Amino acid sequence: MKKSVETINELVESICGVLIGKEKEVKDVIVGLLARGHVLIEDIPGVGKTLLALATARSMGVRFRRIQFTSDTLPSDVIGVNVYDPKSSEFLFKEGPIFTEVLLADEINRTTPRTQSALLEAMAEGKVSVDGVTYSLSDPFFVLATMNPVERFGSFELPESQLDRFMLTVTLGYPDRDHERQILQKDIEHDRAEKLAPVTNPSGIRALQEKVRDVHIDASIMEYILDVIHATRHHPEIKLGLSSRGGLHLKRAMQALSLIEGRDYVIPSDLRKMFVPIALHRILLAGGAPDGRGRERKREILNQILQSATGPI
């Protein structure tokens, strides 16, 4: 356990060295990584989304690729395509950018539903099929997808069934004044993240992911999870509550957070910390609301559910 915690702390410290003032958000991303999930980052441009993804990959000691999604991005631009080789008179598979350990899917809502579906299916299955041949993706395989919550013109909203495939939502937001002063003084750019020394490697990440599965959850904590899940399904202002997949993601995220905090067992505060990031992008309000107000109200409702749920002491 001690060695695992040391590695995780080094990972967080490395990423926070270039993403100043965002330790909580970095830890949420690490939760998604260790729980074998994928992370959706909903935020405005220029707050460090690309920096976060790049720093994560470099600190892990793995490959990093980025897809800048546009309306004309095709599934083959993501997955890959068979290309005819005149020398061998055969078709050879040319891998797409999805064949990496860390993938930044930038502005995923800018591309068409068909291309979105190709990426999200690969995220869920850990493999892709091209012309009847199946190719396995890397292990670990970790996707950070970004969406701009403000600018909606020319975008293709992800349906709830697709959003449900992301384990959790992270919002970076603007830094506070003191942290922004440090950012300006240090003049941090992507080249600093590029130069980060790895603190672990793929086999080290896989070992941590296996340890997450061994984190104990007491029966009373499981009932607590069920309480909040079912509360989202019966709240008068919620049209669509958490799915069973959402419940599993909540459980695994709690286990990952426990490991990050140096425990081999889950405690009630793990649920209180992870519930909103897990549920925010999944629930659908009855009656609808403008995007900004909708997110605010969702947070309010989810926090109300936490306050009313009687968890174990």
LODO-932484 format. One record per residue (C-alpha): x, z, y; chain; residue number from 1. Coordinates in Angstrom, 2 decimals. Layout:
c1;c3;c2;chaine;num
X;Z;Y;A;NUM
...
# end
This chain:
c1;c3;c2;chaine;num
0.00;0.00;0.00;A;1
2.77;0.94;2.44;A;2
4.50;-2.43;2.07;A;3
1.20;-4.28;2.58;A;4
0.43;-2.36;5.77;A;5
3.94;-3.02;7.10;A;6
3.54;-6.76;6.51;A;7
0.12;-6.82;8.19;A;8
1.43;-4.85;11.17;A;9
4.33;-7.27;11.54;A;10
1.89;-10.18;11.40;A;11
-0.33;-8.68;14.11;A;12
2.66;-7.76;16.27;A;13
4.12;-11.26;15.98;A;14
0.89;-12.98;17.05;A;15
0.25;-10.46;19.85;A;16
3.71;-11.22;21.18;A;17
2.39;-14.53;22.49;A;18
-1.33;-13.73;22.74;A;19
-1.07;-10.82;25.14;A;20
-3.82;-8.22;25.37;A;21
-5.87;-9.49;22.43;A;22
-4.97;-7.13;19.57;A;23
-8.58;-6.56;18.48;A;24
-9.30;-10.30;18.36;A;25
-6.05;-10.95;16.48;A;26
-7.00;-8.30;13.92;A;27
-10.41;-9.97;13.49;A;28
-8.64;-13.25;12.72;A;29
-6.39;-11.47;10.20;A;30
-9.54;-9.99;8.62;A;31
-10.85;-13.52;8.09;A;32
-7.54;-14.66;6.64;A;33
-7.14;-11.76;4.20;A;34
-10.80;-11.92;3.13;A;35
-10.39;-15.64;2.29;A;36
-12.84;-16.64;5.00;A;37
-12.74;-18.98;7.99;A;38
-13.13;-18.12;11.67;A;39
-15.23;-19.67;14.43;A;40
-13.85;-19.20;17.95;A;41
-16.51;-19.69;20.62;A;42
-14.84;-19.72;24.01;A;43
-14.03;-21.70;27.12;A;44
-10.87;-23.85;27.42;A;45
-7.57;-22.27;28.41;A;46
-7.90;-18.75;27.01;A;47
-5.46;-19.16;24.10;A;48
-7.39;-20.59;21.13;A;49
-4.67;-23.11;20.18;A;50
-1.96;-20.54;20.86;A;51
-3.70;-18.11;18.50;A;52
-3.92;-20.64;15.67;A;53
-0.33;-21.82;16.09;A;54
1.07;-18.29;16.32;A;55
-0.86;-17.32;13.18;A;56
0.59;-20.22;11.20;A;57
4.16;-19.69;12.39;A;58
3.98;-15.95;11.68;A;59
2.69;-16.73;8.18;A;60
5.52;-19.19;7.57;A;61
3.14;-22.03;6.68;A;62
2.18;-25.50;7.89;A;63
-0.09;-25.93;10.90;A;64
-2.19;-28.96;11.77;A;65
-4.75;-29.61;14.47;A;66
-7.70;-32.00;14.57;A;67
-9.09;-32.79;18.03;A;68
-12.65;-33.72;17.13;A;69
-14.43;-36.47;19.05;A;70
-17.65;-38.40;18.53;A;71
-15.80;-41.16;16.67;A;72
-13.83;-38.92;14.28;A;73
-14.59;-40.02;10.72;A;74
-14.57;-37.94;7.52;A;75
-11.54;-39.97;6.37;A;76
-9.70;-38.87;9.54;A;77
-10.05;-35.31;8.27;A;78
-9.80;-35.63;4.49;A;79
-7.67;-38.72;3.99;A;80
-8.11;-42.22;2.63;A;81
-6.87;-44.52;-0.14;A;82
-4.50;-47.15;1.23;A;83
-3.51;-50.30;-0.64;A;84
0.21;-50.55;-1.40;A;85
1.22;-54.22;-1.84;A;86
4.49;-53.25;-3.59;A;87
2.79;-51.42;-6.43;A;88
-0.50;-53.33;-6.18;A;89
-2.24;-49.96;-6.28;A;90
-4.23;-47.77;-3.93;A;91
-2.34;-44.65;-2.85;A;92
-3.97;-41.59;-1.37;A;93
-2.88;-40.78;2.16;A;94
-3.60;-37.13;2.87;A;95
-5.53;-36.16;5.99;A;96
-4.71;-33.18;8.21;A;97
-6.90;-30.94;6.07;A;98
-3.99;-30.71;3.62;A;99
-2.31;-27.75;5.30;A;100
-2.38;-23.97;5.16;A;101
-3.68;-23.35;8.70;A;102
-6.00;-25.90;10.31;A;103
-7.25;-25.80;13.89;A;104
-10.55;-27.71;14.02;A;105
-10.74;-28.11;17.78;A;106
-14.21;-28.59;19.31;A;107
-15.91;-29.03;15.97;A;108
-19.25;-29.55;17.72;A;109
-17.91;-32.73;19.36;A;110
-17.98;-34.70;16.13;A;111
-20.91;-36.07;14.14;A;112
-22.79;-34.04;11.51;A;113
-21.33;-36.26;8.77;A;114
-17.75;-35.38;9.74;A;115
-18.65;-31.73;10.29;A;116
-20.14;-31.62;6.81;A;117
-17.01;-33.12;5.23;A;118
-14.85;-30.38;6.74;A;119
-17.25;-27.54;5.98;A;120
-17.71;-28.65;2.38;A;121
-13.94;-28.65;1.92;A;122
-13.79;-25.15;3.44;A;123
-16.32;-23.88;0.92;A;124
-14.96;-25.66;-2.15;A;125
-11.21;-25.54;-1.51;A;126
-10.97;-29.16;-2.64;A;127
-11.99;-32.68;-1.66;A;128
-13.03;-35.78;-3.60;A;129
-12.07;-39.31;-2.59;A;130
-13.29;-42.28;-4.64;A;131
-14.04;-40.04;-7.60;A;132
-10.67;-38.27;-7.62;A;133
-10.52;-34.55;-6.76;A;134
-7.65;-33.09;-4.76;A;135
-7.06;-29.34;-4.38;A;136
-6.31;-27.92;-0.96;A;137
-3.53;-25.49;-0.15;A;138
-3.65;-21.83;-1.09;A;139
-3.94;-20.12;1.32;A;140
-6.20;-22.47;3.27;A;141
-7.43;-21.06;6.57;A;142
-9.57;-22.83;9.18;A;143
-9.99;-21.75;12.79;A;144
-12.70;-23.87;14.40;A;145
-13.39;-23.84;18.13;A;146
-16.53;-24.51;20.15;A;147
-17.02;-24.48;23.92;A;148
-20.19;-22.41;24.55;A;149
-20.60;-23.71;28.11;A;150
-20.23;-27.49;27.99;A;151
-22.90;-28.92;25.66;A;152
-23.15;-32.53;26.87;A;153
-22.15;-34.98;24.14;A;154
-22.00;-32.30;21.44;A;155
-23.58;-32.03;18.00;A;156
-24.73;-28.47;17.35;A;157
-23.85;-27.07;13.93;A;158
-27.00;-26.22;11.97;A;159
-27.45;-22.67;10.73;A;160
-26.58;-23.68;7.16;A;161
-23.16;-24.90;8.36;A;162
-22.50;-21.96;10.68;A;163
-23.15;-19.68;7.71;A;164
-19.96;-20.97;6.08;A;165
-17.82;-19.26;8.72;A;166
-17.04;-15.66;7.91;A;167
-16.93;-14.37;11.46;A;168
-16.99;-15.26;15.14;A;169
-14.23;-14.38;17.59;A;170
-14.45;-14.58;21.38;A;171
-11.16;-14.24;23.27;A;172
-12.47;-14.13;26.84;A;173
-10.41;-13.81;29.98;A;174
-7.53;-11.30;29.94;A;175
-7.76;-8.25;32.19;A;176
-5.70;-8.18;35.38;A;177
-2.69;-6.31;33.96;A;178
-2.41;-8.51;30.88;A;179
-2.87;-11.66;32.95;A;180
0.00;-10.52;35.18;A;181
2.20;-10.33;32.06;A;182
1.08;-13.80;30.98;A;183
1.98;-15.25;34.38;A;184
5.32;-13.43;34.53;A;185
6.37;-14.46;31.02;A;186
5.00;-18.00;31.54;A;187
4.01;-18.21;27.88;A;188
3.52;-21.73;26.51;A;189
3.10;-23.20;23.04;A;190
6.85;-23.66;22.57;A;191
7.21;-19.87;22.38;A;192
4.68;-19.75;19.55;A;193
6.49;-22.63;17.84;A;194
9.67;-20.54;17.78;A;195
8.10;-17.47;16.16;A;196
9.98;-16.35;13.05;A;197
7.80;-15.97;9.95;A;198
7.13;-12.40;8.84;A;199
5.67;-13.40;5.47;A;200
5.05;-16.50;3.33;A;201
2.21;-18.09;1.30;A;202
2.83;-15.91;-1.75;A;203
2.84;-12.83;0.48;A;204
-0.53;-13.82;1.97;A;205
-2.00;-14.44;-1.49;A;206
-0.81;-11.00;-2.60;A;207
-2.53;-9.38;0.39;A;208
-5.71;-11.34;-0.35;A;209
-5.69;-9.99;-3.90;A;210
-5.27;-6.43;-2.63;A;211
-8.38;-6.83;-0.48;A;212
-10.47;-7.33;-3.61;A;213
-9.25;-3.97;-4.97;A;214
-10.37;-1.96;-1.92;A;215
-13.04;0.48;-3.16;A;216
-16.58;0.51;-1.76;A;217
-18.70;3.56;-2.53;A;218
-22.33;3.09;-3.60;A;219
-23.52;4.77;-0.38;A;220
-21.59;2.19;1.68;A;221
-23.17;-0.62;-0.34;A;222
-26.61;0.77;0.54;A;223
-25.54;0.87;4.19;A;224
-24.63;-2.83;3.99;A;225
-28.03;-3.60;2.44;A;226
-29.79;-1.60;5.17;A;227
-28.33;-3.64;8.03;A;228
-28.73;-6.96;6.22;A;229
-32.42;-6.35;5.59;A;230
-32.89;-5.04;9.13;A;231
-31.86;-8.46;10.47;A;232
-34.52;-10.09;8.29;A;233
-37.34;-7.85;9.51;A;234
-36.55;-7.51;13.20;A;235
-39.42;-8.92;15.31;A;236
-37.06;-10.86;17.59;A;237
-35.05;-12.46;14.78;A;238
-36.34;-15.64;13.17;A;239
-33.45;-16.04;10.72;A;240
-31.52;-13.01;9.46;A;241
-28.36;-12.64;7.42;A;242
-28.12;-14.62;4.19;A;243
-26.69;-13.27;0.95;A;244
-23.49;-15.14;1.81;A;245
-23.46;-13.27;5.09;A;246
-23.75;-10.00;3.17;A;247
-20.82;-10.94;0.93;A;248
-18.76;-11.90;3.98;A;249
-19.56;-8.54;5.58;A;250
-18.47;-6.68;2.44;A;251
-15.19;-8.63;2.16;A;252
-14.45;-8.27;5.87;A;253
-14.90;-4.50;5.59;A;254
-12.48;-4.43;2.65;A;255
-9.93;-6.48;4.61;A;256
-10.25;-4.21;7.66;A;257
-9.71;-1.17;5.45;A;258
-6.47;-2.66;4.14;A;259
-5.33;-3.52;7.67;A;260
-5.92;0.11;8.67;A;261
-3.96;1.39;5.66;A;262
-6.79;2.48;3.38;A;263
-7.75;1.47;-0.15;A;264
-11.38;2.49;0.42;A;265
-14.08;1.46;2.90;A;266
-15.58;3.89;5.44;A;267
-18.80;3.54;7.52;A;268
-16.93;2.66;10.71;A;269
-15.62;-0.49;9.00;A;270
-19.19;-1.79;8.91;A;271
-19.81;-0.84;12.52;A;272
-16.70;-2.76;13.58;A;273
-17.38;-5.90;11.55;A;274
-21.18;-6.23;11.65;A;275
-21.50;-8.04;14.99;A;276
-18.63;-10.54;14.41;A;277
-20.10;-11.35;10.99;A;278
-23.75;-11.61;12.10;A;279
-23.57;-13.05;15.62;A;280
-23.37;-16.75;14.68;A;281
-25.78;-16.37;11.76;A;282
-28.94;-14.90;13.22;A;283
-31.47;-17.10;15.01;A;284
-33.72;-15.63;17.67;A;285
-37.47;-16.15;17.50;A;286
-38.65;-18.15;20.51;A;287
-35.18;-19.34;21.45;A;288
-33.18;-18.68;24.61;A;289
-30.58;-20.44;26.75;A;290
-27.18;-20.30;25.06;A;291
-25.56;-17.68;27.30;A;292
-28.58;-15.38;27.35;A;293
-29.15;-15.98;23.64;A;294
-25.71;-14.65;22.72;A;295
-26.15;-11.64;24.98;A;296
-29.51;-10.81;23.43;A;297
-28.16;-11.29;19.91;A;298
-25.41;-8.74;20.60;A;299
-27.97;-6.30;22.00;A;300
-30.22;-6.64;18.95;A;301
-27.36;-6.29;16.47;A;302
-26.10;-3.18;18.24;A;303
-29.64;-1.77;18.17;A;304
-29.73;-2.34;14.42;A;305
-26.42;-0.48;14.06;A;306
-27.73;2.43;16.10;A;307
-30.97;2.69;14.12;A;308
-29.40;2.29;10.65;A;309
-28.66;5.64;9.06;A;310
-25.31;5.16;7.41;A;311
-23.44;7.65;5.20;A;312
-21.68;10.51;6.99;A;313
# end
